[in-house]
Amino acid sequence: KYVNAIGSAAADKYNLASGDRTHVNEWGGVVFSRIVSDLLVAKYPAEFAAVTKKNETLSALIAAGKAA
């Protein structure tokens, strides 16, 4: 959903190597980890909210479908 929202050109900036759409670079790891973290907190707040470090700026960009 997020990759579709930001488009191929923006999503390609997360690639580890040019043309590699399977592996992400360091920043891509941060962005996709934030997506997973936000989804876990939303679905299981009692289990994950207290042990998850927030990044409200990044979460807001992702939720808005904007490239981070």
C-alpha positions as CSV (number, residue, x, y, z in Angstrom):
1,K,0.0,0.0,0.0
2,Y,2.8,2.4,1.0
3,V,4.9,1.7,-2.0
4,N,2.0,2.1,-4.4
5,A,1.1,5.5,-2.7
6,I,4.6,6.9,-3.1
7,G,5.3,5.5,-6.6
8,S,8.1,3.6,-8.1
9,A,10.6,6.4,-8.3
10,A,10.3,7.3,-4.6
11,A,10.3,3.6,-3.6
12,D,13.4,2.9,-5.6
13,K,15.4,5.2,-3.3
14,Y,15.0,2.5,-0.6
15,N,16.6,-0.2,-2.8
16,L,20.0,-1.6,-1.7
17,A,21.2,-1.6,-5.3
18,S,19.9,-0.2,-8.5
19,G,17.2,-2.5,-9.9
20,D,17.1,-4.6,-6.7
21,R,13.5,-4.3,-5.4
22,T,13.9,-7.1,-2.9
23,H,16.6,-5.8,-0.5
24,V,16.5,-2.4,1.1
25,N,19.2,0.0,2.1
26,E,19.7,1.4,5.6
27,W,17.0,4.1,5.3
28,G,14.6,1.6,3.6
29,G,15.1,-0.6,6.6
30,V,14.2,2.3,8.9
31,V,11.1,3.1,6.9
32,F,9.8,-0.5,6.6
33,S,10.6,-1.2,10.2
34,R,8.5,1.8,11.1
35,I,5.6,0.5,9.0
36,V,5.7,-2.9,10.8
37,S,6.0,-1.3,14.2
38,D,3.1,1.0,13.6
39,L,0.9,-1.9,12.4
40,L,1.8,-4.0,15.5
41,V,1.0,-1.1,17.8
42,A,-2.3,-0.5,16.1
43,K,-3.3,-4.1,16.2
44,Y,-1.9,-5.1,19.6
45,P,-1.4,-1.9,21.6
46,A,-1.3,-3.6,25.0
47,E,1.6,-5.8,23.9
48,F,3.7,-3.3,21.8
49,A,2.9,0.3,22.7
50,A,5.1,0.4,25.8
51,V,8.1,-1.3,24.1
52,T,8.0,0.5,20.8
53,K,10.0,3.7,20.3
54,K,7.8,6.3,18.5
55,N,8.8,8.4,15.5
56,E,5.7,10.5,15.0
57,T,7.2,12.4,12.0
58,L,8.0,9.3,10.1
59,S,4.7,7.6,11.1
60,A,2.8,10.7,9.8
61,L,4.6,10.7,6.5
62,I,3.9,7.0,6.0
63,A,0.2,7.3,7.0
64,A,-0.2,10.2,4.5
65,G,1.3,8.1,1.8
66,K,4.3,10.5,1.4
67,A,7.9,9.4,0.7
68,A,10.1,9.6,3.8
